[in-house]
Amino acid sequence: MSKMLYKVSFLNHGKVYELYARRVASGDLWGFVDVAELVFDVREGVVVDPTEEQLRSEFADTRVLHLPMQSVLRVEQVERRGPAAIRDAATGEQVVTPFPLPAKPR
């Protein structure tokens, strides 16, 4: 039997973050949800999802996220991992962070 996988959606600075984790529990800190063992796509290749890369770098050194209960929108137990995403809280559209373009020569 494989380890359980959870999709966690939470509010962060006016955006909805969707991450995948192996462990979700009510925290030792009252009013917080602990999210641990974050799962990111480990594929290496030509096609890279900029949102996934941004989330991976933002949470690179994170062992446990202590999320306030009020910011957690949804916790789902899922069969397989989908793409991690950052969405606009008002519209629900995915926020795409473009790759930086080279500066124009003057």
C-alpha positions in Angstrom: 0.0 0.0 0.0 1.4 3.4 -0.9 1.5 6.4 1.4 -1.5 8.6 1.6 -1.4 11.8 -0.5 -3.3 15.0 0.3 -4.1 18.0 -1.8 -4.1 21.1 0.4 -5.6 24.4 -0.7 -5.0 27.5 1.4 -5.1 31.3 1.2 -1.7 33.1 1.2 -1.4 36.9 0.4 -4.7 37.0 -1.6 -3.9 33.9 -3.6 -5.0 30.3 -3.3 -2.0 27.9 -3.1 -2.6 24.2 -4.0 0.1 21.9 -2.7 0.5 18.2 -2.3 1.7 16.6 1.0 2.1 13.2 2.5 1.1 14.3 6.1 -1.7 16.6 7.3 -2.7 16.8 10.9 -4.1 19.2 13.5 -1.1 20.9 14.9 0.5 21.1 18.3 -0.1 24.8 18.1 -3.8 25.5 18.8 -5.7 26.7 15.7 -3.1 25.5 13.2 -3.0 22.7 10.7 0.4 21.0 10.1 1.3 20.1 6.5 4.5 18.1 6.1 6.4 16.1 3.6 5.5 18.3 0.6 5.5 16.6 -2.7 6.7 18.3 -5.9 7.2 17.1 -9.4 10.8 15.8 -9.8 10.8 15.5 -13.6 13.7 17.1 -15.3 13.4 18.0 -18.9 12.8 20.7 -21.4 9.2 21.5 -20.3 9.2 23.2 -16.9 6.1 24.5 -15.2 7.1 28.0 -13.8 4.4 27.9 -11.1 5.7 24.5 -9.8 9.3 25.9 -9.8 8.2 29.0 -7.9 6.4 26.8 -5.3 9.4 24.4 -5.1 11.8 27.3 -4.4 9.5 29.0 -2.0 9.0 25.9 0.1 12.4 24.3 -0.5 13.6 24.3 3.1 10.2 23.8 4.7 9.8 20.8 6.9 6.4 21.6 8.3 3.9 24.3 7.3 1.9 25.5 10.2 -1.2 27.0 8.5 -3.8 29.0 10.4 -7.1 27.0 10.4 -8.9 30.1 8.9 -6.6 30.0 5.8 -7.2 26.4 4.9 -9.9 26.1 2.3 -9.8 22.4 1.6 -7.9 19.2 2.3 -8.5 16.3 -0.1 -7.1 12.8 0.0 -6.2 12.0 -3.6 -5.0 8.9 -5.5 -2.4 10.7 -7.6 -0.6 14.0 -7.7 -1.7 16.7 -10.1 0.0 20.0 -10.8 0.7 22.4 -7.9 -0.8 25.7 -8.6 -1.2 29.3 -7.4 -4.7 30.8 -8.2 -6.1 34.3 -7.9 -8.5 34.1 -4.9 -11.2 36.4 -6.5 -11.3 34.8 -10.0 -9.9 31.3 -9.5 -7.7 31.7 -12.5 -4.2 30.3 -12.3 -1.5 32.9 -11.7 1.3 32.1 -14.2 4.7 33.5 -13.4 6.4 34.0 -16.7 10.1 33.3 -17.2 12.1 36.5 -17.0 12.9 37.9 -20.5 16.3 39.2 -21.3 16.7 43.0 -21.0 16.5 44.9 -24.3 19.8 46.5 -25.2 19.8 50.3 -25.2 
